[in-house]
Amino acid sequence: MTQEMSPTRVKVGLRFLRNLGNYETIAVELGIEDNVRQGENVSQAMDRVYGFVEDQLIQRVQDIEADLSGSK
């Protein structure tokens, strides 16, 4: 019986917390888990997934801040 190996997975989660003053805060937390792709090593996969999560977190925080300031 041959046992097939599961693909290596990487997981990144980031959280952003901002104090808005007046006892209010916003917290945004995003994460993703993905397989290491063919031709990638674990470090490259981690960089790719981290970059994606980081970009998404920045965009979501900017959207929330725009909504809060009424500029959207």
PQR file of N, CA, C, O and H, with PARSE charges and radii, in Angstrom:
ATOM      1  N   MET A   1       0.847  -1.171   0.000 -0.4000 1.5000
ATOM      2  CA  MET A   1       0.000   0.000   0.000 -0.0000 2.0000
ATOM      3  C   MET A   1       0.895   1.239   0.000  0.5500 1.7000
ATOM      4  O   MET A   1       1.745   1.393   0.877 -0.5500 1.4000
ATOM      5  N   THR A   2       0.706   2.113  -0.977 -0.4000 1.5000
ATOM      6  CA  THR A   2       1.489   3.339  -1.021 -0.0000 2.0000
ATOM      7  C   THR A   2       0.692   4.463  -0.378  0.5500 1.7000
ATOM      8  O   THR A   2      -0.524   4.569  -0.532 -0.5500 1.4000
ATOM      9  H   THR A   2       0.016   1.987  -1.689  0.4000 1.0000
ATOM     10  N   GLN A   3       1.413   5.279   0.334 -0.4000 1.5000
ATOM     11  CA  GLN A   3       0.774   6.401   1.011 -0.0000 2.0000
ATOM     12  C   GLN A   3       1.161   7.692   0.294  0.5500 1.7000
ATOM     13  O   GLN A   3       2.340   8.034   0.204 -0.5500 1.4000
ATOM     14  H   GLN A   3       2.401   5.193   0.460  0.4000 1.0000
ATOM     15  N   GLU A   4       0.155   8.402  -0.214 -0.4000 1.5000
ATOM     16  CA  GLU A   4       0.404   9.648  -0.919 -0.0000 2.0000
ATOM     17  C   GLU A   4       0.591  10.758   0.102  0.5500 1.7000
ATOM     18  O   GLU A   4      -0.185  10.879   1.050 -0.5500 1.4000
ATOM     19  H   GLU A   4      -0.802   8.124  -0.142  0.4000 1.0000
ATOM     20  N   MET A   5       1.622  11.564  -0.095 -0.4000 1.5000
ATOM     21  CA  MET A   5       1.898  12.659   0.835 -0.0000 2.0000
ATOM     22  C   MET A   5       0.951  13.822   0.573  0.5500 1.7000
ATOM     23  O   MET A   5       0.647  14.155  -0.572 -0.5500 1.4000
ATOM     24  H   MET A   5       2.253  11.466  -0.865  0.4000 1.0000
ATOM     25  N   SER A   6       0.502  14.418   1.644 -0.4000 1.5000
ATOM     26  CA  SER A   6      -0.320  15.623   1.527 -0.0000 2.0000
ATOM     27  C   SER A   6       0.566  16.782   1.116  0.5500 1.7000
ATOM     28  O   SER A   6       1.736  16.830   1.494 -0.5500 1.4000
ATOM     29  H   SER A   6       0.750  14.147   2.574  0.4000 1.0000
ATOM     30  N   PRO A   7       0.025  17.718   0.348 -0.5600 1.5000
ATOM     31  CA  PRO A   7       0.836  18.880  -0.014  0.2800 2.0000
ATOM     32  C   PRO A   7       1.160  19.719   1.225  0.5500 1.7000
ATOM     33  O   PRO A   7       0.369  19.799   2.165 -0.5500 1.4000
ATOM     34  N   THR A   8       2.320  20.328   1.202 -0.4000 1.5000
ATOM     35  CA  THR A   8       2.704  21.223   2.283 -0.0000 2.0000
ATOM     36  C   THR A   8       1.834  22.472   2.210  0.5500 1.7000
ATOM     37  O   THR A   8       1.601  23.018   1.132 -0.5500 1.4000
ATOM     38  H   THR A   8       2.962  20.263   0.438  0.4000 1.0000
ATOM     39  N   ARG A   9       1.357  22.916   3.370 -0.4000 1.5000
ATOM     40  CA  ARG A   9       0.491  24.093   3.423 -0.0000 2.0000
ATOM     41  C   ARG A   9       1.170  25.179   4.234  0.5500 1.7000
ATOM     42  O   ARG A   9       1.931  24.901   5.161 -0.5500 1.4000
ATOM     43  H   ARG A   9       1.546  22.473   4.246  0.4000 1.0000
ATOM     44  N   VAL A  10       0.885  26.420   3.872 -0.4000 1.5000
ATOM     45  CA  VAL A  10       1.338  27.569   4.657 -0.0000 2.0000
ATOM     46  C   VAL A  10       0.096  28.346   5.066  0.5500 1.7000
ATOM     47  O   VAL A  10      -0.908  28.363   4.353 -0.5500 1.4000
ATOM     48  H   VAL A  10       0.267  26.646   3.119  0.4000 1.0000
ATOM     49  N   LYS A  11       0.181  28.983   6.218 -0.4000 1.5000
ATOM     50  CA  LYS A  11      -0.960  29.724   6.753 -0.0000 2.0000
ATOM     51  C   LYS A  11      -0.450  31.038   7.331  0.5500 1.7000
ATOM     52  O   LYS A  11       0.521  31.061   8.086 -0.5500 1.4000
ATOM     53  H   LYS A  11       0.996  28.969   6.797  0.4000 1.0000
ATOM     54  N   VAL A  12      -1.120  32.134   6.966 -0.4000 1.5000
ATOM     55  CA  VAL A  12      -0.752  33.458   7.457 -0.0000 2.0000
ATOM     56  C   VAL A  12      -2.004  34.134   7.978  0.5500 1.7000
ATOM     57  O   VAL A  12      -3.049  34.109   7.329 -0.5500 1.4000
ATOM     58  H   VAL A  12      -1.910  32.115   6.352  0.4000 1.0000
ATOM     59  N   GLY A  13      -1.897  34.733   9.139 -0.4000 1.5000
ATOM     60  CA  GLY A  13      -2.978  35.535   9.688 -0.0000 2.0000
ATOM     61  C   GLY A  13      -2.409  36.845  10.203  0.5500 1.7000
ATOM     62  O   GLY A  13      -1.379  36.853  10.876 -0.5500 1.4000
ATOM     63  H   GLY A  13      -1.048  34.754   9.666  0.4000 1.0000
ATOM     64  N   LEU A  14      -3.063  37.938   9.896 -0.4000 1.5000
ATOM     65  CA  LEU A  14      -2.637  39.256  10.352 -0.0000 2.0000
ATOM     66  C   LEU A  14      -3.815  39.953  11.011  0.5500 1.7000
ATOM     67  O   LEU A  14      -4.966  39.759  10.618 -0.5500 1.4000
ATOM     68  H   LEU A  14      -3.900  37.932   9.349  0.4000 1.0000
ATOM     69  N   ARG A  15      -3.515  40.766  12.017 -0.4000 1.5000
ATOM     70  CA  ARG A  15      -4.546  41.517  12.719 -0.0000 2.0000
ATOM     71  C   ARG A  15      -4.088  42.962  12.844  0.5500 1.7000
ATOM     72  O   ARG A  15      -2.930  43.236  13.160 -0.5500 1.4000
ATOM     73  H   ARG A  15      -2.580  40.923  12.335  0.4000 1.0000
ATOM     74  N   PHE A  16      -5.015  43.881  12.592 -0.4000 1.5000
ATOM     75  CA  PHE A  16      -4.741  45.308  12.715 -0.0000 2.0000
ATOM     76  C   PHE A  16      -5.729  45.871  13.726  0.5500 1.7000
ATOM     77  O   PHE A  16      -6.934  45.637  13.623 -0.5500 1.4000
ATOM     78  H   PHE A  16      -5.956  43.659  12.335  0.4000 1.0000
ATOM     79  N   LEU A  17      -5.222  46.609  14.693 -0.4000 1.5000
ATOM     80  CA  LEU A  17      -6.059  47.218  15.715 -0.0000 2.0000
ATOM     81  C   LEU A  17      -5.740  48.701  15.769  0.5500 1.7000
ATOM     82  O   LEU A  17      -4.579  49.090  15.901 -0.5500 1.4000
ATOM     83  H   LEU A  17      -4.244  46.800  14.777  0.4000 1.0000
ATOM     84  N   ARG A  18      -6.774  49.531  15.667 -0.4000 1.5000
ATOM     85  CA  ARG A  18      -6.565  50.975  15.727 -0.0000 2.0000
ATOM     86  C   ARG A  18      -7.478  51.566  16.780  0.5500 1.7000
ATOM     87  O   ARG A  18      -8.678  51.293  16.811 -0.5500 1.4000
ATOM     88  H   ARG A  18      -7.717  49.216  15.559  0.4000 1.0000
ATOM     89  N   ASN A  19      -6.885  52.391  17.653 -0.4000 1.5000
ATOM     90  CA  ASN A  19      -7.640  53.118  18.652 -0.0000 2.0000
ATOM     91  C   ASN A  19      -8.200  54.370  17.989  0.5500 1.7000
ATOM     92  O   ASN A  19      -7.447  55.204  17.487 -0.5500 1.4000
ATOM     93  H   ASN A  19      -5.910  52.613  17.628  0.4000 1.0000
ATOM     94  N   LEU A  20      -9.514  54.497  17.988 -0.4000 1.5000
ATOM     95  CA  LEU A  20     -10.166  55.650  17.378 -0.0000 2.0000
ATOM     96  C   LEU A  20     -10.390  56.783  18.374  0.5500 1.7000
ATOM     97  O   LEU A  20     -10.879  57.851  18.007 -0.5500 1.4000
ATOM     98  H   LEU A  20     -10.126  53.820  18.396  0.4000 1.0000
ATOM     99  N   GLY A  21     -10.035  56.551  19.620 -0.4000 1.5000
ATOM    100  CA  GLY A  21     -10.303  57.534  20.659 -0.0000 2.0000
ATOM    101  C   GLY A  21     -11.727  57.371  21.164  0.5500 1.7000
ATOM    102  O   GLY A  21     -12.517  56.617  20.596 -0.5500 1.4000
ATOM    103  H   GLY A  21      -9.638  55.683  19.918  0.4000 1.0000
ATOM    104  N   ASN A  22     -12.041  58.070  22.216 -0.4000 1.5000
ATOM    105  CA  ASN A  22     -13.400  58.065  22.766 -0.0000 2.0000
ATOM    106  C   ASN A  22     -13.869  56.627  23.047  0.5500 1.7000
ATOM    107  O   ASN A  22     -15.038  56.293  22.851 -0.5500 1.4000
ATOM    108  H   ASN A  22     -11.399  58.683  22.678  0.4000 1.0000
ATOM    109  N   TYR A  23     -12.920  55.775  23.514 -0.4000 1.5000
ATOM    110  CA  TYR A  23     -13.208  54.382  23.890 -0.0000 2.0000
ATOM    111  C   TYR A  23     -13.689  53.526  22.716  0.5500 1.7000
ATOM    112  O   TYR A  23     -14.422  52.558  22.914 -0.5500 1.4000
ATOM    113  H   TYR A  23     -11.971  56.046  23.673  0.4000 1.0000
ATOM    114  N   GLU A  24     -13.283  53.877  21.511 -0.4000 1.5000
ATOM    115  CA  GLU A  24     -13.657  53.108  20.336 -0.0000 2.0000
ATOM    116  C   GLU A  24     -12.394  52.591  19.645  0.5500 1.7000
ATOM    117  O   GLU A  24     -11.373  53.277  19.585 -0.5500 1.4000
ATOM    118  H   GLU A  24     -12.687  54.664  21.350  0.4000 1.0000
ATOM    119  N   THR A  25     -12.487  51.380  19.132 -0.4000 1.5000
ATOM    120  CA  THR A  25     -11.399  50.800  18.353 -0.0000 2.0000
ATOM    121  C   THR A  25     -11.993  50.049  17.167  0.5500 1.7000
ATOM    122  O   THR A  25     -13.160  49.658  17.171 -0.5500 1.4000
ATOM    123  H   THR A  25     -13.316  50.823  19.180  0.4000 1.0000
ATOM    124  N   ILE A  26     -11.156  49.861  16.160 -0.4000 1.5000
ATOM    125  CA  ILE A  26     -11.526  48.959  15.075 -0.0000 2.0000
ATOM    126  C   ILE A  26     -10.469  47.864  15.044  0.5500 1.7000
ATOM    127  O   ILE A  26      -9.283  48.116  15.254 -0.5500 1.4000
ATOM    128  H   ILE A  26     -10.208  50.179  16.157  0.4000 1.0000
ATOM    129  N   ALA A  27     -10.912  46.673  14.784 -0.4000 1.5000
ATOM    130  CA  ALA A  27     -10.004  45.534  14.655 -0.0000 2.0000
ATOM    131  C   ALA A  27     -10.365  44.806  13.373  0.5500 1.7000
ATOM    132  O   ALA A  27     -11.527  44.477  13.132 -0.5500 1.4000
ATOM    133  H   ALA A  27     -11.876  46.468  14.613  0.4000 1.0000
ATOM    134  N   VAL A  28      -9.355  44.561  12.558 -0.4000 1.5000
ATOM    135  CA  VAL A  28      -9.541  43.825  11.313 -0.0000 2.0000
ATOM    136  C   VAL A  28      -8.568  42.654  11.353  0.5500 1.7000
ATOM    137  O   VAL A  28      -7.370  42.835  11.573 -0.5500 1.4000
ATOM    138  H   VAL A  28      -8.411  44.828  12.754  0.4000 1.0000
ATOM    139  N   GLU A  29      -9.089  41.465  11.140 -0.4000 1.5000
ATOM    140  CA  GLU A  29      -8.255  40.275  11.158 -0.0000 2.0000
ATOM    141  C   GLU A  29      -8.553  39.452   9.914  0.5500 1.7000
ATOM    142  O   GLU A  29      -9.705  39.125   9.633 -0.5500 1.4000
ATOM    143  H   GLU A  29     -10.062  41.318  10.961  0.4000 1.0000
ATOM    144  N   LEU A  30      -7.499  39.121   9.173 -0.4000 1.5000
ATOM    145  CA  LEU A  30      -7.624  38.338   7.945 -0.0000 2.0000
ATOM    146  C   LEU A  30      -6.594  37.215   7.951  0.5500 1.7000
ATOM    147  O   LEU A  30      -5.531  37.335   8.561 -0.5500 1.4000
ATOM    148  H   LEU A  30      -6.562  39.387   9.401  0.4000 1.0000
ATOM    149  N   GLY A  31      -6.913  36.155   7.285 -0.4000 1.5000
ATOM    150  CA  GLY A  31      -5.959  35.059   7.164 -0.0000 2.0000
ATOM    151  C   GLY A  31      -6.297  34.191   5.979  0.5500 1.7000
ATOM    152  O   GLY A  31      -7.412  34.218   5.459 -0.5500 1.4000
ATOM    153  H   GLY A  31      -7.776  36.058   6.790  0.4000 1.0000
ATOM    154  N   ILE A  32      -5.322  33.429   5.565 -0.4000 1.5000
ATOM    155  CA  ILE A  32      -5.517  32.506   4.450 -0.0000 2.0000
ATOM    156  C   ILE A  32      -4.549  31.337   4.627  0.5500 1.7000
ATOM    157  O   ILE A  32      -3.472  31.471   5.208 -0.5500 1.4000
ATOM    158  H   ILE A  32      -4.416  33.407   5.987  0.4000 1.0000
ATOM    159  N   GLU A  33      -4.964  30.214   4.117 -0.4000 1.5000
ATOM    160  CA  GLU A  33      -4.131  29.020   4.103 -0.0000 2.0000
ATOM    161  C   GLU A  33      -4.087  28.525   2.660  0.5500 1.7000
ATOM    162  O   GLU A  33      -5.116  28.478   1.986 -0.5500 1.4000
ATOM    163  H   GLU A  33      -5.839  30.105   3.645  0.4000 1.0000
ATOM    164  N   ASP A  34      -2.903  28.157   2.187 -0.4000 1.5000
ATOM    165  CA  ASP A  34      -2.754  27.739   0.796 -0.0000 2.0000
ATOM    166  C   ASP A  34      -1.678  26.667   0.704  0.5500 1.7000
ATOM    167  O   ASP A  34      -0.846  26.526   1.600 -0.5500 1.4000
ATOM    168  H   ASP A  34      -2.067  28.195   2.734  0.4000 1.0000
ATOM    169  N   ASN A  35      -1.706  25.926  -0.376 -0.4000 1.5000
ATOM    170  CA  ASN A  35      -0.678  24.919  -0.646 -0.0000 2.0000
ATOM    171  C   ASN A  35       0.569  25.573  -1.210  0.5500 1.7000
ATOM    172  O   ASN A  35       0.499  26.604  -1.879 -0.5500 1.4000
ATOM    173  H   ASN A  35      -2.382  26.042  -1.104  0.4000 1.0000
ATOM    174  N   VAL A  36       1.708  24.959  -0.932 -0.4000 1.5000
ATOM    175  CA  VAL A  36       2.938  25.337  -1.618 -0.0000 2.0000
ATOM    176  C   VAL A  36       2.770  24.869  -3.058  0.5500 1.7000
ATOM    177  O   VAL A  36       2.443  23.710  -3.310 -0.5500 1.4000
ATOM    178  H   VAL A  36       1.765  24.122  -0.388  0.4000 1.0000
ATOM    179  N   ARG A  37       2.995  25.775  -3.992 -0.4000 1.5000
ATOM    180  CA  ARG A  37       2.777  25.462  -5.408 -0.0000 2.0000
ATOM    181  C   ARG A  37       4.010  24.808  -6.028  0.5500 1.7000
ATOM    182  O   ARG A  37       5.121  24.907  -5.506 -0.5500 1.4000
ATOM    183  H   ARG A  37       3.261  26.717  -3.787  0.4000 1.0000
ATOM    184  N   GLN A  38       3.783  24.148  -7.134 -0.4000 1.5000
ATOM    185  CA  GLN A  38       4.878  23.493  -7.840 -0.0000 2.0000
ATOM    186  C   GLN A  38       5.936  24.526  -8.204  0.5500 1.7000
ATOM    187  O   GLN A  38       5.614  25.589  -8.736 -0.5500 1.4000
ATOM    188  H   GLN A  38       2.881  24.067  -7.558  0.4000 1.0000
ATOM    189  N   GLY A  39       7.190  24.218  -7.922 -0.4000 1.5000
ATOM    190  CA  GLY A  39       8.297  25.118  -8.227 -0.0000 2.0000
ATOM    191  C   GLY A  39       8.591  26.110  -7.115  0.5500 1.7000
ATOM    192  O   GLY A  39       9.528  26.900  -7.225 -0.5500 1.4000
ATOM    193  H   GLY A  39       7.451  23.355  -7.490  0.4000 1.0000
ATOM    194  N   GLU A  40       7.802  26.082  -6.045 -0.4000 1.5000
ATOM    195  CA  GLU A  40       7.985  26.982  -4.906 -0.0000 2.0000
ATOM    196  C   GLU A  40       8.540  26.202  -3.721  0.5500 1.7000
ATOM    197  O   GLU A  40       8.235  25.023  -3.542 -0.5500 1.4000
ATOM    198  H   GLU A  40       7.040  25.440  -5.956  0.4000 1.0000
ATOM    199  N   ASN A  41       9.353  26.871  -2.920 -0.4000 1.5000
ATOM    200  CA  ASN A  41       9.703  26.267  -1.640 -0.0000 2.0000
ATOM    201  C   ASN A  41       8.799  26.895  -0.564  0.5500 1.7000
ATOM    202  O   ASN A  41       8.033  27.813  -0.860 -0.5500 1.4000
ATOM    203  H   ASN A  41       9.601  27.829  -3.066  0.4000 1.0000
ATOM    204  N   VAL A  42       8.885  26.418   0.642 -0.4000 1.5000
ATOM    205  CA  VAL A  42       7.996  26.889   1.710 -0.0000 2.0000
ATOM    206  C   VAL A  42       8.181  28.384   1.952  0.5500 1.7000
ATOM    207  O   VAL A  42       7.205  29.107   2.149 -0.5500 1.4000
ATOM    208  H   VAL A  42       9.507  25.673   0.882  0.4000 1.0000
ATOM    209  N   SER A  43       9.406  28.840   1.938 -0.4000 1.5000
ATOM    210  CA  SER A  43       9.679  30.263   2.179 -0.0000 2.0000
ATOM    211  C   SER A  43       9.041  31.141   1.099  0.5500 1.7000
ATOM    212  O   SER A  43       8.462  32.183   1.405 -0.5500 1.4000
ATOM    213  H   SER A  43      10.199  28.252   1.778  0.4000 1.0000
ATOM    214  N   GLN A  44       9.144  30.726  -0.137 -0.4000 1.5000
ATOM    215  CA  GLN A  44       8.528  31.482  -1.237 -0.0000 2.0000
ATOM    216  C   GLN A  44       7.005  31.485  -1.113  0.5500 1.7000
ATOM    217  O   GLN A  44       6.359  32.506  -1.351 -0.5500 1.4000
ATOM    218  H   GLN A  44       9.614  29.879  -0.386  0.4000 1.0000
ATOM    219  N   ALA A  45       6.447  30.355  -0.744 -0.4000 1.5000
ATOM    220  CA  ALA A  45       4.996  30.268  -0.566 -0.0000 2.0000
ATOM    221  C   ALA A  45       4.551  31.175   0.576  0.5500 1.7000
ATOM    222  O   ALA A  45       3.534  31.860   0.470 -0.5500 1.4000
ATOM    223  H   ALA A  45       6.972  29.526  -0.550  0.4000 1.0000
ATOM    224  N   MET A  46       5.313  31.178   1.666 -0.4000 1.5000
ATOM    225  CA  MET A  46       4.974  32.032   2.804 -0.0000 2.0000
ATOM    226  C   MET A  46       5.024  33.506   2.402  0.5500 1.7000
ATOM    227  O   MET A  46       4.144  34.279   2.781 -0.5500 1.4000
ATOM    228  H   MET A  46       6.139  30.622   1.752  0.4000 1.0000
ATOM    229  N   ASP A  47       6.035  33.897   1.648 -0.4000 1.5000
ATOM    230  CA  ASP A  47       6.139  35.283   1.177 -0.0000 2.0000
ATOM    231  C   ASP A  47       4.948  35.651   0.289  0.5500 1.7000
ATOM    232  O   ASP A  47       4.390  36.741   0.406 -0.5500 1.4000
ATOM    233  H   ASP A  47       6.749  33.269   1.340  0.4000 1.0000
ATOM    234  N   ARG A  48       4.568  34.733  -0.597 -0.4000 1.5000
ATOM    235  CA  ARG A  48       3.439  34.981  -1.497 -0.0000 2.0000
ATOM    236  C   ARG A  48       2.137  35.148  -0.710  0.5500 1.7000
ATOM    237  O   ARG A  48       1.384  36.096  -0.932 -0.5500 1.4000
ATOM    238  H   ARG A  48       5.021  33.847  -0.692  0.4000 1.0000
ATOM    239  N   VAL A  49       1.885  34.223   0.204 -0.4000 1.5000
ATOM    240  CA  VAL A  49       0.649  34.266   0.987 -0.0000 2.0000
ATOM    241  C   VAL A  49       0.644  35.472   1.916  0.5500 1.7000
ATOM    242  O   VAL A  49      -0.382  36.137   2.064 -0.5500 1.4000
ATOM    243  H   VAL A  49       2.496  33.452   0.385  0.4000 1.0000
ATOM    244  N   TYR A  50       1.781  35.760   2.544 -0.4000 1.5000
ATOM    245  CA  TYR A  50       1.877  36.926   3.432 -0.0000 2.0000
ATOM    246  C   TYR A  50       1.598  38.212   2.657  0.5500 1.7000
ATOM    247  O   TYR A  50       0.849  39.072   3.122 -0.5500 1.4000
ATOM    248  H   TYR A  50       2.614  35.220   2.423  0.4000 1.0000
ATOM    249  N   GLY A  51       2.198  38.340   1.484 -0.4000 1.5000
ATOM    250  CA  GLY A  51       1.980  39.540   0.663 -0.0000 2.0000
ATOM    251  C   GLY A  51       0.519  39.725   0.306  0.5500 1.7000
ATOM    252  O   GLY A  51       0.007  40.844   0.323 -0.5500 1.4000
ATOM    253  H   GLY A  51       2.807  37.642   1.107  0.4000 1.0000
ATOM    254  N   PHE A  52      -0.163  38.621  -0.022 -0.4000 1.5000
ATOM    255  CA  PHE A  52      -1.581  38.696  -0.354 -0.0000 2.0000
ATOM    256  C   PHE A  52      -2.397  39.149   0.849  0.5500 1.7000
ATOM    257  O   PHE A  52      -3.231  40.047   0.734 -0.5500 1.4000
ATOM    258  H   PHE A  52       0.252  37.711  -0.037  0.4000 1.0000
ATOM    259  N   VAL A  53      -2.159  38.531   2.002 -0.4000 1.5000
ATOM    260  CA  VAL A  53      -2.915  38.892   3.209 -0.0000 2.0000
ATOM    261  C   VAL A  53      -2.623  40.336   3.611  0.5500 1.7000
ATOM    262  O   VAL A  53      -3.535  41.072   3.987 -0.5500 1.4000
ATOM    263  H   VAL A  53      -1.481  37.802   2.095  0.4000 1.0000
ATOM    264  N   GLU A  54      -1.365  40.739   3.534 -0.4000 1.5000
ATOM    265  CA  GLU A  54      -0.990  42.105   3.885 -0.0000 2.0000
ATOM    266  C   GLU A  54      -1.701  43.118   2.982  0.5500 1.7000
ATOM    267  O   GLU A  54      -2.247  44.107   3.469 -0.5500 1.4000
ATOM    268  H   GLU A  54      -0.624  40.141   3.229  0.4000 1.0000
ATOM    269  N   ASP A  55      -1.695  42.874   1.674 -0.4000 1.5000
ATOM    270  CA  ASP A  55      -2.375  43.778   0.733 -0.0000 2.0000
ATOM    271  C   ASP A  55      -3.872  43.861   1.031  0.5500 1.7000
ATOM    272  O   ASP A  55      -4.456  44.945   1.014 -0.5500 1.4000
ATOM    273  H   ASP A  55      -1.251  42.070   1.277  0.4000 1.0000
ATOM    274  N   GLN A  56      -4.483  42.712   1.304 -0.4000 1.5000
ATOM    275  CA  GLN A  56      -5.915  42.683   1.611 -0.0000 2.0000
ATOM    276  C   GLN A  56      -6.215  43.415   2.914  0.5500 1.7000
ATOM    277  O   GLN A  56      -7.205  44.141   3.004 -0.5500 1.4000
ATOM    278  H   GLN A  56      -4.008  41.832   1.318  0.4000 1.0000
ATOM    279  N   LEU A  57      -5.376  43.231   3.913 -0.4000 1.5000
ATOM    280  CA  LEU A  57      -5.579  43.900   5.195 -0.0000 2.0000
ATOM    281  C   LEU A  57      -5.488  45.412   5.037  0.5500 1.7000
ATOM    282  O   LEU A  57      -6.321  46.142   5.574 -0.5500 1.4000
ATOM    283  H   LEU A  57      -4.571  42.642   3.840  0.4000 1.0000
ATOM    284  N   ILE A  58      -4.504  45.879   4.319 -0.4000 1.5000
ATOM    285  CA  ILE A  58      -4.347  47.323   4.095 -0.0000 2.0000
ATOM    286  C   ILE A  58      -5.577  47.874   3.388  0.5500 1.7000
ATOM    287  O   ILE A  58      -6.102  48.915   3.781 -0.5500 1.4000
ATOM    288  H   ILE A  58      -3.827  45.285   3.883  0.4000 1.0000
ATOM    289  N   GLN A  59      -6.042  47.186   2.349 -0.4000 1.5000
ATOM    290  CA  GLN A  59      -7.212  47.654   1.603 -0.0000 2.0000
ATOM    291  C   GLN A  59      -8.455  47.688   2.482  0.5500 1.7000
ATOM    292  O   GLN A  59      -9.220  48.652   2.441 -0.5500 1.4000
ATOM    293  H   GLN A  59      -5.616  46.340   2.030  0.4000 1.0000
ATOM    294  N   ARG A  60      -8.658  46.643   3.276 -0.4000 1.5000
ATOM    295  CA  ARG A  60      -9.849  46.585   4.141 -0.0000 2.0000
ATOM    296  C   ARG A  60      -9.818  47.683   5.195  0.5500 1.7000
ATOM    297  O   ARG A  60     -10.843  48.307   5.470 -0.5500 1.4000
ATOM    298  H   ARG A  60      -8.037  45.861   3.309  0.4000 1.0000
ATOM    299  N   VAL A  61      -8.657  47.925   5.782 -0.4000 1.5000
ATOM    300  CA  VAL A  61      -8.531  48.982   6.787 -0.0000 2.0000
ATOM    301  C   VAL A  61      -8.811  50.344   6.146  0.5500 1.7000
ATOM    302  O   VAL A  61      -9.512  51.170   6.729 -0.5500 1.4000
ATOM    303  H   VAL A  61      -7.825  47.418   5.558  0.4000 1.0000
ATOM    304  N   GLN A  62      -8.271  50.579   4.958 -0.4000 1.5000
ATOM    305  CA  GLN A  62      -8.528  51.845   4.265 -0.0000 2.0000
ATOM    306  C   GLN A  62     -10.012  52.005   3.954  0.5500 1.7000
ATOM    307  O   GLN A  62     -10.552  53.102   4.094 -0.5500 1.4000
ATOM    308  H   GLN A  62      -7.702  49.907   4.483  0.4000 1.0000
ATOM    309  N   ASP A  63     -10.678  50.939   3.539 -0.4000 1.5000
ATOM    310  CA  ASP A  63     -12.120  50.998   3.267 -0.0000 2.0000
ATOM    311  C   ASP A  63     -12.908  51.335   4.529  0.5500 1.7000
ATOM    312  O   ASP A  63     -13.816  52.166   4.499 -0.5500 1.4000
ATOM    313  H   ASP A  63     -10.240  50.047   3.425  0.4000 1.0000
ATOM    314  N   ILE A  64     -12.559  50.689   5.628 -0.4000 1.5000
ATOM    315  CA  ILE A  64     -13.262  50.947   6.892 -0.0000 2.0000
ATOM    316  C   ILE A  64     -13.032  52.375   7.350  0.5500 1.7000
ATOM    317  O   ILE A  64     -13.970  53.048   7.777 -0.5500 1.4000
ATOM    318  H   ILE A  64     -11.822  50.014   5.652  0.4000 1.0000
ATOM    319  N   GLU A  65     -11.788  52.846   7.266 -0.4000 1.5000
ATOM    320  CA  GLU A  65     -11.486  54.211   7.689 -0.0000 2.0000
ATOM    321  C   GLU A  65     -12.212  55.234   6.809  0.5500 1.7000
ATOM    322  O   GLU A  65     -12.660  56.268   7.307 -0.5500 1.4000
ATOM    323  H   GLU A  65     -11.026  52.300   6.919  0.4000 1.0000
ATOM    324  N   ALA A  66     -12.331  54.957   5.514 -0.4000 1.5000
ATOM    325  CA  ALA A  66     -13.059  55.851   4.615 -0.0000 2.0000
ATOM    326  C   ALA A  66     -14.533  55.861   4.994  0.5500 1.7000
ATOM    327  O   ALA A  66     -15.159  56.920   5.007 -0.5500 1.4000
ATOM    328  H   ALA A  66     -11.967  54.118   5.110  0.4000 1.0000
ATOM    329  N   ASP A  67     -15.094  54.694   5.303 -0.4000 1.5000
ATOM    330  CA  ASP A  67     -16.504  54.627   5.722 -0.0000 2.0000
ATOM    331  C   ASP A  67     -16.707  55.418   7.018  0.5500 1.7000
ATOM    332  O   ASP A  67     -17.687  56.148   7.158 -0.5500 1.4000
ATOM    333  H   ASP A  67     -14.585  53.833   5.292  0.4000 1.0000
ATOM    334  N   LEU A  68     -15.780  55.268   7.958 -0.4000 1.5000
ATOM    335  CA  LEU A  68     -15.924  55.960   9.233 -0.0000 2.0000
ATOM    336  C   LEU A  68     -15.812  57.470   9.107  0.5500 1.7000
ATOM    337  O   LEU A  68     -16.452  58.217   9.847 -0.5500 1.4000
ATOM    338  H   LEU A  68     -14.983  54.674   7.844  0.4000 1.0000
ATOM    339  N   SER A  69     -14.992  57.908   8.161 -0.4000 1.5000
ATOM    340  CA  SER A  69     -14.815  59.356   7.992 -0.0000 2.0000
ATOM    341  C   SER A  69     -15.863  59.951   7.063  0.5500 1.7000
ATOM    342  O   SER A  69     -15.955  61.169   6.909 -0.5500 1.4000
ATOM    343  H   SER A  69     -14.473  57.301   7.559  0.4000 1.0000
ATOM    344  N   GLY A  70     -16.664  59.063   6.436 -0.4000 1.5000
ATOM    345  CA  GLY A  70     -17.711  59.540   5.531 -0.0000 2.0000
ATOM    346  C   GLY A  70     -17.196  59.993   4.184  0.5500 1.7000
ATOM    347  O   GLY A  70     -17.899  60.695   3.457 -0.5500 1.4000
ATOM    348  H   GLY A  70     -16.589  58.074   6.560  0.4000 1.0000
ATOM    349  N   SER A  71     -15.972  59.601   3.836 -0.4000 1.5000
ATOM    350  CA  SER A  71     -15.397  60.063   2.569 -0.0000 2.0000
ATOM    351  C   SER A  71     -15.561  59.054   1.449  0.5500 1.7000
ATOM    352  O   SER A  71     -14.973  59.230   0.382 -0.5500 1.4000
ATOM    353  H   SER A  71     -15.401  59.030   4.427  0.4000 1.0000
ATOM    354  N   LYS A  72     -16.326  58.026   1.650 -0.4000 1.5000
ATOM    355  CA  LYS A  72     -16.485  57.021   0.587 -0.0000 2.0000
ATOM    356  C   LYS A  72     -17.819  57.154  -0.084  0.5500 1.7000
ATOM    357  O   LYS A  72     -18.127  56.394  -1.001 -0.5500 1.4000
ATOM    358  H   LYS A  72     -16.804  57.883   2.517  0.4000 1.0000
TER
END
